[in-house]
Amino acid sequence: MSKQIENMPLLSLVTSVYNSGPRLKQFLKCIFNQTYLNLQIIIVDDCSSDKETLSILDDLLNKKIFPDKSFIFIKNTKNIGLLKSFQKGLKKATGDYIIFPEADDYIDYDFCEVGIKYLLQYNADVVKGLMLYECLSDLKETDSDYEIHSAFGLNFDYTTSWHYIFNRKLLLKNSKTPSFLNAILYACCKEFYSEYLECEVPVYENSYYICYRENKKHISLNKEWNFFIKQIKKNLLKYIPKCV
């Protein structure tokens, strides 16, 4: 192990793959070519069935692509969905920090390196990167995400946490086992933090990272999480009549 790796914390990257098709190879390129070296990669295949995804995964396992890269591979015996697959991979994670990128999205090659830099620099528990959207040409919208999330009165990206890096101890402390639900909760509820810092990333224009420190008053998330779910259901019921 190089001195550069020894001096940096281990970051676990947990991802779930399900019929990602042509985008999977580009995603794998994004995660295997990260500039951050002390990286533990955990890939969960949630019973993919399309030929292209299976072919790419087969090439990966047989070292036909990324032959010099190491990773932990988990094959689900049945399709259990994204959240449970993330949870399954999370149990295998041993890193000081953890990230959950999705296989149909891309991250910059230095995303992990810059994120860890700010986590250490500001002694933060969570770091958030800028999320950019690409509208596919065949995409047809009836209701925009913005309208739906505005109706909820929640953070725009409340259902995702792939562009966050978490201190894994934060998740361990709030449950007997690390919880992906806790990760989502931390990602979307800024009021659970005593402060946040906005930091410009020097490489990309209009990019930024927001660093969060845990609000020490919140020892357990159980009460807050139940309230959060109730608010979603309450606002969803208000929104449904608008869609009818």
C-alpha positions in Angstrom: 0.0 0.0 0.0 1.4 3.4 -1.0 2.1 6.1 1.5 -0.5 8.3 -0.2 -3.2 5.7 0.4 -2.1 5.0 4.0 -2.5 8.7 4.9 -6.0 9.0 3.5 -9.3 7.6 5.0 -11.0 4.6 3.3 -14.0 5.6 1.3 -16.6 2.9 0.5 -18.5 3.3 -2.8 -21.7 1.2 -2.8 -23.7 1.0 -6.1 -26.6 -1.1 -7.3 -26.9 -2.3 -10.9 -30.2 -3.2 -12.6 -30.6 -3.3 -16.4 -28.5 -0.2 -16.8 -27.7 -1.1 -20.4 -25.4 1.1 -22.5 -24.9 3.6 -19.6 -23.3 1.0 -17.3 -19.9 0.9 -19.0 -19.5 4.7 -18.8 -20.6 4.6 -15.1 -18.0 1.9 -14.3 -15.4 4.0 -16.0 -16.4 6.9 -13.7 -16.0 4.9 -10.5 -13.0 2.8 -11.4 -11.0 5.8 -12.6 -11.6 8.0 -9.6 -8.6 10.1 -8.7 -9.1 9.2 -5.0 -7.0 6.0 -4.5 -8.1 4.6 -1.1 -11.5 3.5 -2.5 -13.5 0.4 -1.6 -15.9 -0.4 -4.5 -19.0 -2.6 -3.8 -21.3 -3.5 -6.7 -24.6 -5.1 -6.1 -26.4 -6.7 -9.1 -30.1 -6.7 -8.4 -30.9 -9.6 -10.8 -30.3 -7.7 -14.0 -31.8 -9.4 -17.1 -31.0 -7.4 -20.1 -28.3 -8.8 -22.4 -26.1 -5.7 -22.5 -25.9 -5.3 -18.7 -25.2 -9.0 -18.2 -22.5 -8.9 -20.9 -20.8 -5.9 -19.3 -21.0 -7.5 -15.8 -19.6 -10.7 -17.2 -16.7 -8.8 -18.8 -16.1 -7.1 -15.5 -16.0 -10.3 -13.5 -13.7 -12.0 -16.0 -11.3 -9.1 -16.0 -11.9 -8.2 -19.7 -12.6 -4.6 -18.6 -10.8 -2.8 -15.8 -8.5 -5.8 -15.2 -6.4 -4.1 -12.6 -9.3 -2.8 -10.5 -10.5 -4.6 -7.3 -14.0 -4.6 -6.1 -16.6 -6.6 -4.0 -19.4 -8.1 -6.1 -22.8 -9.1 -4.7 -25.3 -11.0 -6.8 -28.9 -10.8 -5.5 -30.9 -14.1 -5.8 -34.0 -12.0 -6.5 -34.8 -8.4 -7.4 -35.2 -6.5 -4.2 -35.0 -2.9 -5.4 -32.6 0.0 -5.1 -32.9 0.8 -1.4 -32.6 -2.8 -0.2 -29.7 -3.4 -2.5 -27.9 -0.3 -1.2 -28.6 -1.6 2.3 -27.1 -5.0 1.4 -24.0 -3.4 0.1 -23.7 -1.1 3.0 -23.4 -4.0 5.4 -20.2 -5.0 3.5 -18.7 -1.5 3.7 -15.8 -0.8 6.0 -14.8 2.7 5.0 -14.6 5.7 7.2 -16.8 7.5 4.7 -19.4 6.1 2.2 -21.1 7.2 -1.0 -24.0 5.7 -3.0 -23.8 6.5 -6.7 -26.5 5.0 -8.9 -25.5 3.1 -12.0 -27.5 5.3 -14.4 -25.8 8.4 -13.3 -22.2 9.7 -13.7 -19.8 11.4 -11.3 -16.8 13.5 -12.1 -13.5 11.6 -11.8 -12.3 13.8 -8.9 -15.7 13.7 -7.1 -14.4 11.5 -4.3 -11.1 13.3 -4.0 -12.6 16.7 -3.7 -15.4 15.5 -1.4 -12.9 13.9 1.0 -10.8 17.0 0.9 -13.7 19.2 2.2 -14.8 16.6 4.7 -11.4 16.7 6.3 -10.8 20.4 5.9 -14.1 21.4 7.6 -14.3 18.3 10.0 -17.7 17.7 8.3 -20.0 14.7 8.6 -21.6 15.0 5.1 -20.5 16.7 1.9 -22.9 17.4 -1.0 -21.8 18.0 -4.6 -23.7 19.9 -7.3 -26.2 17.7 -9.2 -26.7 18.4 -12.9 -29.6 17.0 -15.0 -29.5 16.0 -18.6 -32.9 15.8 -20.3 -33.1 12.9 -22.7 -34.6 13.6 -26.1 -37.3 10.9 -25.8 -38.3 12.1 -22.3 -41.9 13.3 -22.0 -42.9 15.1 -18.9 -46.4 15.6 -17.6 -45.6 16.9 -14.2 -42.2 18.4 -13.5 -40.1 17.2 -10.5 -40.0 20.8 -9.4 -43.8 21.1 -9.1 -44.1 17.8 -7.2 -41.3 18.6 -4.8 -42.6 22.1 -4.3 -46.0 20.6 -3.3 -44.1 18.4 -0.8 -42.4 21.4 0.6 -39.2 19.4 0.7 -35.7 19.7 -0.7 -35.7 19.3 -4.5 -33.6 16.1 -4.4 -35.1 14.6 -1.2 -35.3 11.0 -2.6 -31.7 10.7 -3.6 -28.4 10.7 -1.8 -26.0 9.6 -4.6 -24.3 13.0 -4.7 -23.5 13.0 -1.0 -20.5 11.5 0.9 -21.3 10.5 4.4 -19.3 9.8 7.5 -20.2 6.2 8.1 -20.0 6.6 11.9 -22.9 9.0 11.6 -25.0 6.2 10.2 -23.7 3.6 12.7 -24.4 5.9 15.7 -28.1 6.3 14.8 -28.9 2.6 14.3 -27.6 -0.8 15.3 -26.5 -1.3 11.7 -25.8 1.4 9.0 -29.1 2.6 7.5 -29.5 3.8 4.0 -32.8 5.5 5.1 -30.8 7.5 7.7 -28.5 8.5 4.8 -31.4 9.8 2.8 -32.7 11.6 5.9 -29.4 13.3 6.5 -29.1 14.3 2.9 -32.5 16.0 2.6 -33.0 17.6 6.0 -30.6 20.5 6.5 -32.2 21.4 9.9 -30.4 18.4 11.4 -27.1 20.2 11.1 -25.8 22.9 13.3 -24.1 24.7 10.4 -23.2 24.3 6.7 -20.5 25.8 4.6 -20.5 26.4 0.9 -17.2 25.8 -0.8 -16.3 26.4 -4.5 -14.6 23.6 -6.3 -11.6 25.0 -8.2 -11.9 22.7 -11.2 -15.4 23.2 -12.5 -17.1 26.6 -13.0 -20.5 26.8 -11.3 -19.8 23.7 -9.2 -19.8 23.7 -5.4 -19.8 21.5 -2.4 -21.8 22.1 0.8 -20.3 20.6 4.0 -22.5 19.7 6.9 -21.7 19.0 10.6 -24.1 17.0 12.6 -26.4 18.9 15.0 -25.3 17.2 18.3 -28.8 17.8 19.8 -30.2 15.0 17.6 -29.0 11.8 19.2 -31.5 9.5 17.5 -33.3 9.9 14.2 -36.2 7.6 14.8 -38.6 10.4 15.9 -37.4 12.8 13.1 -37.7 10.1 10.5 -41.3 9.2 11.4 -42.2 12.8 11.3 -40.5 13.1 7.9 -42.5 10.2 6.4 -45.8 11.6 7.8 -45.1 14.9 6.1 -44.4 13.2 2.8 -47.7 11.3 3.0 -49.6 14.4 4.1 -48.4 16.5 1.3 -48.7 13.7 -1.2 -52.4 13.4 -0.4 -52.7 17.2 -1.1 -51.0 16.8 -4.4 -52.9 13.8 -5.8 -56.1 15.8 -6.5 -54.1 18.1 -8.8 -53.0 15.2 -10.9 -56.5 13.8 -11.4 
